[in-house]
Amino acid sequence: KYTALVKSKIMQNWIIDDTMRGKSCRLNIKLATNGLVLQVKVLEGDPTVCRTSETAVLKAVSLPVSSDPDVFKEFRNFNLTMSPEIR
């Protein structure tokens, strides 16, 4: 559930062009307890997709987080694959 909410928030800020189709990027995202984005690291992927998706995460400033401590633990530091096809 939270993966979909997080991706939705990032997608609002992600600028995609046709050259990015069929490519992806894997990111590592670290969040504060209030959802503030503390760090975004590119793990692997197409340079253009990685640069634009990293920018989209940073533009989001904060991401949705669960009030359930166990669920939040999973999303405090997580990996996310961004691909233009997944909208």
C-alpha positions in Angstrom: 0.0 0.0 0.0 2.7 2.5 1.0 4.8 1.7 -2.1 1.9 2.8 -4.3 1.5 6.0 -2.3 5.2 6.8 -2.4 5.4 6.1 -6.2 2.3 8.2 -6.8 3.8 11.2 -4.9 7.1 10.8 -6.8 5.3 10.5 -10.2 3.7 13.9 -9.7 7.1 15.5 -10.0 8.7 13.1 -12.5 9.4 14.5 -16.0 9.5 11.7 -18.5 10.4 11.8 -22.2 10.2 9.1 -24.9 13.9 8.3 -24.8 13.4 6.9 -21.3 10.9 4.2 -22.4 12.1 0.6 -21.6 14.7 1.9 -19.1 14.7 2.0 -15.3 16.6 3.1 -12.3 16.9 1.6 -8.8 17.1 4.2 -6.0 17.7 3.9 -2.2 15.6 6.4 -0.3 16.0 7.3 3.4 13.2 9.1 5.3 12.8 10.9 8.6 9.9 9.8 10.8 7.7 12.6 9.4 8.3 11.5 5.8 11.0 14.1 5.0 13.4 12.8 2.3 16.8 12.7 4.0 18.8 11.0 1.2 18.4 9.6 -2.3 21.1 7.4 -3.7 21.2 6.0 -7.2 22.0 2.3 -7.0 21.9 1.3 -10.7 20.2 2.1 -14.0 20.0 4.3 -17.0 21.7 7.7 -16.3 18.8 9.8 -17.6 16.1 7.9 -15.8 18.2 7.9 -12.6 18.9 11.7 -12.8 15.2 12.6 -13.4 13.8 10.1 -10.9 16.2 11.3 -8.2 15.2 14.9 -8.9 11.5 13.9 -8.7 12.1 12.3 -5.2 13.9 15.5 -4.0 11.1 17.7 -5.4 8.6 15.7 -3.5 10.4 16.9 -0.3 8.4 14.5 1.9 6.7 11.2 1.2 3.8 9.5 2.8 4.6 7.4 5.9 2.7 5.0 8.1 1.8 5.8 11.6 2.3 2.1 12.4 5.9 1.8 13.7 6.5 -1.6 12.1 5.4 -0.5 8.7 7.4 2.7 9.0 10.5 0.6 9.9 10.3 -1.0 6.4 10.0 2.4 4.7 12.6 4.3 6.7 15.3 3.1 4.4 14.1 1.3 1.2 14.9 0.6 -2.4 12.6 1.7 -5.2 12.7 0.9 -8.9 11.5 3.7 -11.2 10.5 3.0 -14.7 8.5 5.3 -17.1 6.1 2.4 -17.9 5.0 2.1 -14.3 2.5 5.0 -14.0 
